[in-house]
Amino acid sequence: MQDMKLFLFYLFLIVVGGGISYFLINKVILPFLEKIEEVSAKKLMRDSKQMIINIRVRCLIISKWGYLITF
């Protein structure tokens, strides 16, 4: 009888621990990671846009004067 109670107690702990883990992963950790991903993607887009602008300016300088002026 004592073994059965111990088994049910451990089973209860496993189920409760699994539920808590599921909640933390799906409701807390994943939304946080998605928010970080959005911020990183916006920063990457901003940086790549600036890089494209720099390349266009340098190409304009090359086509206008025939040489590249490095900044």
LUMTI-360167 format. One record per atom (N, C-alpha, C, O): residue number from 0; z negated, y negated, x negated. Coordinates in pm, whole numbers, plus 50000, padded with zeros to 5 digits. Each point is the difference from the previous one (the first is absolute). Example, Ala and Ser with C-alpha at 12.3 -4.5 7.8 and 13.67 -1.06 7.14 Angstrom:
% residues 2
<pt num="0" zz="49220" yy="50569" xx="48681"/>
<pt num="0" zz="50000" yy="49881" xx="50089"/>
<pt num="0" zz="50000" yy="49880" xx="49910"/>
<pt num="0" zz="49934" yy="50002" xx="49896"/>
<pt num="1" zz="50138" yy="49893" xx="50139"/>
<pt num="1" zz="49994" yy="49881" xx="49918"/>
<pt num="1" zz="49927" yy="49891" xx="50077"/>
<pt num="1" zz="49983" yy="49889" xx="49949"/>
END
This chain:
% residues 71
<pt num="0" zz="50000" yy="50120" xx="49917"/>
<pt num="0" zz="50000" yy="49880" xx="50083"/>
<pt num="0" zz="50000" yy="49873" xx="49912"/>
<pt num="0" zz="50069" yy="49902" xx="50029"/>
<pt num="1" zz="49852" yy="50104" xx="49865"/>
<pt num="1" zz="49993" yy="49886" xx="49909"/>
<pt num="1" zz="50135" yy="49976" xx="49932"/>
<pt num="1" zz="50041" yy="49886" xx="49981"/>
<pt num="2" zz="50029" yy="50224" xx="49984"/>
<pt num="2" zz="50132" yy="49987" xx="49937"/>
<pt num="2" zz="50100" yy="49936" xx="50096"/>
<pt num="2" zz="50085" yy="49922" xx="49957"/>
<pt num="3" zz="49906" yy="50112" xx="50170"/>
<pt num="3" zz="50093" yy="49945" xx="50100"/>
<pt num="3" zz="49976" yy="49850" xx="50017"/>
<pt num="3" zz="50095" yy="49922" xx="50011"/>
<pt num="4" zz="49778" yy="50036" xx="49991"/>
<pt num="4" zz="49969" yy="49858" xx="50012"/>
<pt num="4" zz="50050" yy="49923" xx="49877"/>
<pt num="4" zz="50055" yy="49891" xx="50012"/>
<pt num="5" zz="49925" yy="50169" xx="49872"/>
<pt num="5" zz="50047" yy="49937" xx="49877"/>
<pt num="5" zz="50152" yy="49989" xx="49999"/>
<pt num="5" zz="50055" yy="49897" xx="49960"/>
<pt num="6" zz="50013" yy="50208" xx="50084"/>
<pt num="6" zz="50146" yy="49999" xx="50008"/>
<pt num="6" zz="50047" yy="49891" xx="50097"/>
<pt num="6" zz="50093" yy="49925" xx="49968"/>
<pt num="7" zz="49846" yy="50066" xx="50149"/>
<pt num="7" zz="50039" yy="49899" xx="50097"/>
<pt num="7" zz="49971" yy="49859" xx="49949"/>
<pt num="7" zz="50076" yy="49907" xx="50026"/>
<pt num="8" zz="49814" yy="50077" xx="49901"/>
<pt num="8" zz="49968" yy="49870" xx="49943"/>
<pt num="8" zz="50105" yy="49958" xx="49898"/>
<pt num="8" zz="50046" yy="49885" xx="50001"/>
<pt num="9" zz="49993" yy="50208" xx="49910"/>
<pt num="9" zz="50104" yy="49970" xx="49902"/>
<pt num="9" zz="50134" yy="49973" xx="50067"/>
<pt num="9" zz="50074" yy="49912" xx="49958"/>
<pt num="10" zz="49957" yy="50164" xx="50145"/>
<pt num="10" zz="50123" yy="49978" xx="50075"/>
<pt num="10" zz="49999" yy="49861" xx="50063"/>
<pt num="10" zz="50101" yy="49929" xx="49999"/>
<pt num="11" zz="49784" yy="50033" xx="50057"/>
<pt num="11" zz="49985" yy="49866" xx="50058"/>
<pt num="11" zz="50021" yy="49892" xx="49894"/>
<pt num="11" zz="50068" yy="49901" xx="50024"/>
<pt num="12" zz="49873" yy="50119" xx="49858"/>
<pt num="12" zz="50017" yy="49902" xx="49892"/>
<pt num="12" zz="50147" yy="49989" xx="49958"/>
<pt num="12" zz="50048" yy="49890" xx="49973"/>
<pt num="13" zz="50021" yy="50223" xx="50021"/>
<pt num="13" zz="50141" yy="49998" xx="49962"/>
<pt num="13" zz="50083" yy="49926" xx="50103"/>
<pt num="13" zz="50087" yy="49920" xx="49965"/>
<pt num="14" zz="49886" yy="50105" xx="50163"/>
<pt num="14" zz="50076" yy="49934" xx="50107"/>
<pt num="14" zz="49971" yy="49850" xx="50000"/>
<pt num="14" zz="50093" yy="49919" xx="50010"/>
<pt num="15" zz="49782" yy="50043" xx="49980"/>
<pt num="15" zz="49964" yy="49858" xx="49999"/>
<pt num="15" zz="50057" yy="49932" xx="49876"/>
<pt num="15" zz="50053" yy="49889" xx="50008"/>
<pt num="16" zz="49937" yy="50176" xx="49877"/>
<pt num="16" zz="50056" yy="49943" xx="49877"/>
<pt num="16" zz="50150" yy="49984" xx="50009"/>
<pt num="16" zz="50055" yy="49900" xx="49954"/>
<pt num="17" zz="50013" yy="50198" xx="50106"/>
<pt num="17" zz="50145" yy="49989" xx="50019"/>
<pt num="17" zz="50036" yy="49886" xx="50093"/>
<pt num="17" zz="50097" yy="49928" xx="49975"/>
<pt num="18" zz="49825" yy="50055" xx="50131"/>
<pt num="18" zz="50025" yy="49889" xx="50093"/>
<pt num="18" zz="49980" yy="49865" xx="49933"/>
<pt num="18" zz="50079" yy="49908" xx="50020"/>
<pt num="19" zz="49815" yy="50081" xx="49902"/>
<pt num="19" zz="49974" yy="49874" xx="49929"/>
<pt num="19" zz="50111" yy="49973" xx="49899"/>
<pt num="19" zz="50047" yy="49887" xx="49987"/>
<pt num="20" zz="49995" yy="50216" xx="49941"/>
<pt num="20" zz="50108" yy="49983" xx="49902"/>
<pt num="20" zz="50129" yy="49958" xx="50069"/>
<pt num="20" zz="50070" yy="49911" xx="49952"/>
<pt num="21" zz="49962" yy="50154" xx="50160"/>
<pt num="21" zz="50121" yy="49965" xx="50075"/>
<pt num="21" zz="49995" yy="49854" xx="50044"/>
<pt num="21" zz="50098" yy="49927" xx="49985"/>
<pt num="22" zz="49787" yy="50031" xx="50069"/>
<pt num="22" zz="49986" yy="49862" xx="50045"/>
<pt num="22" zz="50016" yy="49903" xx="49884"/>
<pt num="22" zz="50073" yy="49901" xx="50010"/>
<pt num="23" zz="49860" yy="50126" xx="49878"/>
<pt num="23" zz="50007" yy="49909" xx="49886"/>
<pt num="23" zz="50142" yy="49991" xx="49946"/>
<pt num="23" zz="50048" yy="49891" xx="49968"/>
<pt num="24" zz="50020" yy="50222" xx="50020"/>
<pt num="24" zz="50134" yy="49999" xx="49944"/>
<pt num="24" zz="50097" yy="49928" xx="50092"/>
<pt num="24" zz="50075" yy="49913" xx="49956"/>
<pt num="25" zz="49925" yy="50122" xx="50173"/>
<pt num="25" zz="50101" yy="49946" xx="50091"/>
<pt num="25" zz="49969" yy="49860" xx="50051"/>
<pt num="25" zz="50093" yy="49924" xx="50028"/>
<pt num="26" zz="49782" yy="50041" xx="49985"/>
<pt num="26" zz="49965" yy="49871" xx="50059"/>
<pt num="26" zz="49959" yy="49894" xx="49899"/>
<pt num="26" zz="50003" yy="49881" xx="50030"/>
<pt num="27" zz="49959" yy="50161" xx="49850"/>
<pt num="27" zz="49952" yy="49903" xx="49902"/>
<pt num="27" zz="50090" yy="49996" xx="49877"/>
<pt num="27" zz="50052" yy="49894" xx="49964"/>
<pt num="28" zz="49967" yy="50220" xx="49972"/>
<pt num="28" zz="50069" yy="50003" xx="49871"/>
<pt num="28" zz="50150" yy="49975" xx="50015"/>
<pt num="28" zz="50056" yy="49917" xx="49929"/>
<pt num="29" zz="50011" yy="50154" xx="50163"/>
<pt num="29" zz="50145" yy="49984" xx="50014"/>
<pt num="29" zz="50041" yy="49859" xx="50043"/>
<pt num="29" zz="50094" yy="49945" xx="49942"/>
<pt num="30" zz="49838" yy="49993" xx="50157"/>
<pt num="30" zz="50037" yy="49860" xx="50031"/>
<pt num="30" zz="49979" yy="49906" xx="49882"/>
<pt num="30" zz="50078" yy="49907" xx="49979"/>
<pt num="31" zz="49817" yy="50116" xx="49943"/>
<pt num="31" zz="49974" yy="49917" xx="49883"/>
<pt num="31" zz="50113" yy="50017" xx="49898"/>
<pt num="31" zz="50047" yy="49901" xx="49944"/>
<pt num="32" zz="49997" yy="50223" xx="50033"/>
<pt num="32" zz="50110" yy="50024" xx="49906"/>
<pt num="32" zz="50130" yy="49940" xx="50051"/>
<pt num="32" zz="50080" yy="49949" xx="49921"/>
<pt num="33" zz="49943" yy="50058" xx="50210"/>
<pt num="33" zz="50122" yy="49939" xx="50056"/>
<pt num="33" zz="49998" yy="49849" xx="49981"/>
<pt num="33" zz="50104" yy="49940" xx="49972"/>
<pt num="34" zz="49779" yy="49999" xx="50043"/>
<pt num="34" zz="49989" yy="49855" xx="49981"/>
<pt num="34" zz="50028" yy="49964" xx="49854"/>
<pt num="34" zz="50070" yy="49903" xx="49972"/>
<pt num="35" zz="49876" yy="50176" xx="49936"/>
<pt num="35" zz="50027" yy="49977" xx="49857"/>
<pt num="35" zz="50149" yy="50017" xx="49972"/>
<pt num="35" zz="50058" yy="49923" xx="49924"/>
<pt num="36" zz="50003" yy="50178" xx="50138"/>
<pt num="36" zz="50142" yy="50025" xx="49980"/>
<pt num="36" zz="50084" yy="49882" xx="50049"/>
<pt num="36" zz="50097" yy="49961" xx="49935"/>
<pt num="37" zz="49865" yy="49981" xx="50182"/>
<pt num="37" zz="50073" yy="49884" xx="50053"/>
<pt num="37" zz="49990" yy="49882" xx="49904"/>
<pt num="37" zz="50099" yy="49932" xx="49974"/>
<pt num="38" zz="49782" yy="50044" xx="49974"/>
<pt num="38" zz="49981" yy="49888" xx="49908"/>
<pt num="38" zz="50081" yy="50023" xx="49873"/>
<pt num="38" zz="50064" yy="49908" xx="49948"/>
<pt num="39" zz="49934" yy="50215" xx="50002"/>
<pt num="39" zz="50076" yy="50032" xx="49878"/>
<pt num="39" zz="50150" yy="49986" xx="50024"/>
<pt num="39" zz="50073" yy="49951" xx="49914"/>
<pt num="40" zz="49972" yy="50093" xx="50204"/>
<pt num="40" zz="50143" yy="49990" xx="50031"/>
<pt num="40" zz="50042" yy="49853" xx="50011"/>
<pt num="40" zz="50107" yy="49963" xx="49953"/>
<pt num="41" zz="49808" yy="49954" xx="50107"/>
<pt num="41" zz="50032" yy="49858" xx="50010"/>
<pt num="41" zz="50006" yy="49936" xx="49862"/>
<pt num="41" zz="50089" yy="49920" xx="49972"/>
<pt num="42" zz="49817" yy="50116" xx="49942"/>
<pt num="42" zz="50000" yy="49945" xx="49864"/>
<pt num="42" zz="50123" yy="50047" xx="49924"/>
<pt num="42" zz="50061" yy="49921" xx="49927"/>
<pt num="43" zz="49975" yy="50205" xx="50089"/>
<pt num="43" zz="50119" yy="50053" xx="49933"/>
<pt num="43" zz="50126" yy="49929" xx="50049"/>
<pt num="43" zz="50087" yy="49968" xx="49920"/>
<pt num="44" zz="49922" yy="50008" xx="50211"/>
<pt num="44" zz="50116" yy="49930" xx="50055"/>
<pt num="44" zz="50006" yy="49857" xx="49946"/>
<pt num="44" zz="50107" yy="49950" xx="49965"/>
<pt num="45" zz="49778" yy="49985" xx="50029"/>
<pt num="45" zz="49996" yy="49862" xx="49950"/>
<pt num="45" zz="50042" yy="49996" xx="49853"/>
<pt num="45" zz="50077" yy="49914" xx="49958"/>
<pt num="46" zz="49871" yy="50181" xx="49963"/>
<pt num="46" zz="50036" yy="50005" xx="49858"/>
<pt num="46" zz="50147" yy="50030" xx="49981"/>
<pt num="46" zz="50065" yy="49940" xx="49914"/>
<pt num="47" zz="49989" yy="50154" xx="50164"/>
<pt num="47" zz="50141" yy="50034" xx="49984"/>
<pt num="47" zz="50089" yy="49885" xx="50046"/>
<pt num="47" zz="50106" yy="49977" xx="49942"/>
<pt num="48" zz="49851" yy="49950" xx="50161"/>
<pt num="48" zz="50077" yy="49884" xx="50044"/>
<pt num="48" zz="50004" yy="49894" xx="49890"/>
<pt num="48" zz="50104" yy="49940" xx="49974"/>
<pt num="49" zz="49782" yy="50039" xx="49960"/>
<pt num="49" zz="49995" yy="49903" xx="49891"/>
<pt num="49" zz="50086" yy="50046" xx="49884"/>
<pt num="49" zz="50065" yy="49918" xx="49934"/>
<pt num="50" zz="49936" yy="50212" xx="50039"/>
<pt num="50" zz="50083" yy="50053" xx="49892"/>
<pt num="50" zz="50148" yy="49980" xx="50030"/>
<pt num="50" zz="50078" yy="49964" xx="49912"/>
<pt num="51" zz="49961" yy="50058" xx="50214"/>
<pt num="51" zz="50140" yy="49980" xx="50039"/>
<pt num="51" zz="50039" yy="49853" xx="49985"/>
<pt num="51" zz="50110" yy="49969" xx="49955"/>
<pt num="52" zz="49800" yy="49941" xx="50083"/>
<pt num="52" zz="50027" yy="49857" xx="49985"/>
<pt num="52" zz="50017" yy="49965" xx="49853"/>
<pt num="52" zz="50091" yy="49924" xx="49964"/>
<pt num="53" zz="49824" yy="50131" xx="49949"/>
<pt num="53" zz="50012" yy="49973" xx="49856"/>
<pt num="53" zz="50132" yy="50051" xx="49946"/>
<pt num="53" zz="50064" yy="49933" xx="49919"/>
<pt num="54" zz="49978" yy="50186" xx="50124"/>
<pt num="54" zz="50128" yy="50055" xx="49954"/>
<pt num="54" zz="50115" yy="49913" xx="50047"/>
<pt num="54" zz="50093" yy="49976" xx="49924"/>
<pt num="55" zz="49902" yy="49977" xx="50200"/>
<pt num="55" zz="50107" yy="49913" xx="50052"/>
<pt num="55" zz="50008" yy="49871" xx="49921"/>
<pt num="55" zz="50109" yy="49953" xx="49968"/>
<pt num="56" zz="49775" yy="49989" xx="50000"/>
<pt num="56" zz="49999" yy="49875" xx="49924"/>
<pt num="56" zz="50059" yy="50023" xx="49861"/>
<pt num="56" zz="50078" yy="49918" xx="49952"/>
<pt num="57" zz="49886" yy="50191" xx="49984"/>
<pt num="57" zz="50052" yy="50028" xx="49867"/>
<pt num="57" zz="50150" yy="50028" xx="50005"/>
<pt num="57" zz="50074" yy="49958" xx="49911"/>
<pt num="58" zz="49971" yy="50113" xx="50192"/>
<pt num="58" zz="50144" yy="50025" xx="50013"/>
<pt num="58" zz="50075" yy="49870" xx="50025"/>
<pt num="58" zz="50111" yy="49983" xx="49951"/>
<pt num="59" zz="49829" yy="49926" xx="50124"/>
<pt num="59" zz="50062" yy="49870" xx="50023"/>
<pt num="59" zz="50010" yy="49922" xx="49870"/>
<pt num="59" zz="50102" yy="49936" xx="49973"/>
<pt num="60" zz="49793" yy="50069" xx="49946"/>
<pt num="60" zz="50002" yy="49932" xx="49871"/>
<pt num="60" zz="50108" yy="50060" xx="49911"/>
<pt num="60" zz="50073" yy="49927" xx="49932"/>
<pt num="61" zz="49938" yy="50205" xx="50067"/>
<pt num="61" zz="50102" yy="50067" xx="49918"/>
<pt num="61" zz="50139" yy="49958" xx="50046"/>
<pt num="61" zz="50085" yy="49967" xx="49918"/>
<pt num="62" zz="49938" yy="50035" xx="50212"/>
<pt num="62" zz="50134" yy="49968" xx="50049"/>
<pt num="62" zz="50032" yy="49852" xx="49982"/>
<pt num="62" zz="50117" yy="49964" xx="49986"/>
<pt num="63" zz="49782" yy="49950" xx="50014"/>
<pt num="63" zz="50024" yy="49858" xx="49990"/>
<pt num="63" zz="50025" yy="49956" xx="49856"/>
<pt num="63" zz="50092" yy="49923" xx="49972"/>
<pt num="64" zz="49825" yy="50126" xx="49937"/>
<pt num="64" zz="50010" yy="49955" xx="49861"/>
<pt num="64" zz="50050" yy="50107" xx="49904"/>
<pt num="64" zz="50026" yy="49971" xx="49883"/>
<pt num="65" zz="49987" yy="50151" xx="50163"/>
<pt num="65" zz="50055" yy="50106" xx="49916"/>
<pt num="65" zz="49900" yy="50067" xx="49909"/>
<pt num="65" zz="50040" yy="50080" xx="49916"/>
<pt num="66" zz="49833" yy="49890" xx="50096"/>
<pt num="66" zz="49899" yy="50068" xx="49919"/>
<pt num="66" zz="49870" yy="50007" xx="50080"/>
<pt num="66" zz="49982" yy="49931" xx="50100"/>
<pt num="67" zz="49930" yy="50152" xx="49854"/>
<pt num="67" zz="49874" yy="50023" xx="50070"/>
<pt num="67" zz="49888" yy="49921" xx="49932"/>
<pt num="67" zz="49978" yy="50014" xx="49879"/>
<pt num="68" zz="49955" yy="49906" xx="50199"/>
<pt num="68" zz="49883" yy="49929" xx="49950"/>
<pt num="68" zz="49878" yy="50080" xx="50044"/>
<pt num="68" zz="49975" yy="50015" xx="50120"/>
<pt num="69" zz="49949" yy="50035" xx="49786"/>
<pt num="69" zz="49882" yy="50077" xx="50036"/>
<pt num="69" zz="49883" yy="49905" xx="50018"/>
<pt num="69" zz="49987" yy="49901" xx="49928"/>
<pt num="70" zz="49931" yy="50131" xx="50166"/>
<pt num="70" zz="49887" yy="49914" xx="50032"/>
<pt num="70" zz="49878" yy="50048" xx="49926"/>
<pt num="70" zz="49893" yy="49941" xx="50014"/>
END
